[in-house]
Amino acid sequence: MKKLLFICSRNQWRSPTAEAVWRKRPGFSVRSAGTSPKARRTVSSADIRWADIIIVMEQKHKNRLVAEFTRLLDYKHIHVLEIPDEYTFMDPELVEMIEESVAAYVGH
């Protein structure tokens, strides 16, 4: 079972959409969180330890993770999707981008 952690800023639209899309796939355990203190669910060190693959929506999210969790990220793969904060939850275009781009990283 591959453990995927999806990260955006406020854990409101993009990462929850990714979590909803990939949770349905067999062979994956999925979580989502945000980097902002105002996130619905803020990423924790436990999330970082848990994840096999960390997928962020923008480079700034990776930068924030590296700044906050430097040592925990030593052996983690972080992938940047470059999906801007222009979508709402389960927006069909967002779903399509997430399905296609994440599949390349997880071999699906």
C-alpha positions as CSV (number, residue, x, y, z in Angstrom):
1,M,0.0,0.0,0.0
2,K,1.6,3.3,-1.1
3,K,0.9,6.2,1.2
4,L,0.3,9.5,-0.6
5,L,0.2,12.9,1.1
6,F,-1.3,15.8,-0.9
7,I,-0.4,19.3,0.2
8,C,-1.7,22.8,-0.8
9,S,-2.0,26.0,1.2
10,R,-5.3,25.9,3.1
11,N,-6.4,22.2,2.5
12,Q,-9.6,23.6,1.1
13,W,-9.8,22.9,-2.7
14,R,-6.8,21.3,-4.4
15,S,-5.4,18.8,-1.9
16,P,-8.8,17.6,-0.7
17,T,-9.7,17.0,-4.3
18,A,-6.6,15.0,-4.9
19,E,-7.3,13.0,-1.7
20,A,-10.9,12.3,-2.9
21,V,-9.7,11.2,-6.4
22,W,-6.8,9.0,-5.2
23,R,-8.6,7.5,-2.2
24,K,-10.8,5.5,-4.6
25,R,-7.8,3.8,-6.2
26,P,-6.8,0.4,-4.8
27,G,-3.4,0.1,-3.4
28,F,-3.2,3.6,-2.0
29,S,-3.7,5.2,1.4
30,V,-4.2,8.9,1.1
31,R,-4.2,12.0,3.3
32,S,-4.2,15.8,2.6
33,A,-3.1,18.8,4.5
34,G,-2.2,22.4,4.1
35,T,0.9,24.5,4.9
36,S,-1.0,27.5,6.2
37,P,-1.7,27.8,10.0
38,K,-5.3,28.6,8.8
39,A,-5.6,25.3,6.9
40,R,-8.5,23.0,7.6
41,R,-5.9,20.5,8.5
42,T,-2.3,21.7,8.9
43,V,0.5,19.3,7.9
44,S,2.3,17.7,10.8
45,S,5.5,15.9,11.4
46,A,3.4,12.7,11.8
47,D,2.0,13.2,8.3
48,I,5.5,13.6,6.9
49,R,6.7,10.4,8.6
50,W,3.6,8.5,7.5
51,A,3.9,9.4,3.8
52,D,5.8,7.4,1.1
53,I,5.2,10.1,-1.5
54,I,4.5,13.8,-0.9
55,I,2.8,15.7,-3.6
56,V,2.5,19.4,-3.4
57,M,0.5,21.7,-5.7
58,E,3.1,24.5,-6.0
59,Q,6.8,25.1,-5.5
60,K,6.0,27.4,-2.5
61,H,4.5,24.4,-0.7
62,K,7.6,22.3,-1.1
63,N,9.7,25.3,0.1
64,R,7.6,25.6,3.2
65,L,7.8,21.8,3.9
66,V,11.6,21.9,3.5
67,A,11.9,24.9,5.8
68,E,9.8,23.3,8.5
69,F,10.5,19.6,8.3
70,T,14.1,19.6,6.9
71,R,15.4,16.4,8.6
72,L,12.2,14.4,8.2
73,L,12.3,15.0,4.4
74,D,15.8,13.4,4.0
75,Y,14.5,10.2,2.4
76,K,11.1,11.4,1.1
77,H,10.1,12.1,-2.5
78,I,8.4,15.4,-3.0
79,H,6.7,16.1,-6.3
80,V,5.5,19.5,-7.4
81,L,2.4,19.5,-9.7
82,E,2.4,23.3,-10.5
83,I,-1.4,23.5,-10.2
84,P,-2.3,27.1,-9.3
85,D,-5.0,28.0,-6.7
86,E,-7.7,28.7,-9.4
87,Y,-10.0,25.8,-8.8
88,T,-12.8,24.7,-6.5
89,F,-13.3,21.3,-4.9
90,M,-13.8,18.6,-7.5
91,D,-13.6,21.0,-10.4
92,P,-13.5,18.7,-13.5
93,E,-10.4,20.3,-14.9
94,L,-8.6,20.0,-11.5
95,V,-9.6,16.4,-11.2
96,E,-8.3,15.7,-14.7
97,M,-4.9,17.4,-14.0
98,I,-4.5,15.6,-10.7
99,E,-5.3,12.2,-12.3
100,E,-2.9,12.6,-15.1
101,S,0.0,14.2,-13.2
102,V,-0.1,12.1,-10.1
103,A,-0.3,8.9,-12.2
104,A,3.1,9.7,-13.6
105,Y,4.7,9.8,-10.1
106,V,3.0,6.7,-8.6
107,G,3.2,4.4,-11.7
108,H,-0.5,4.1,-12.3
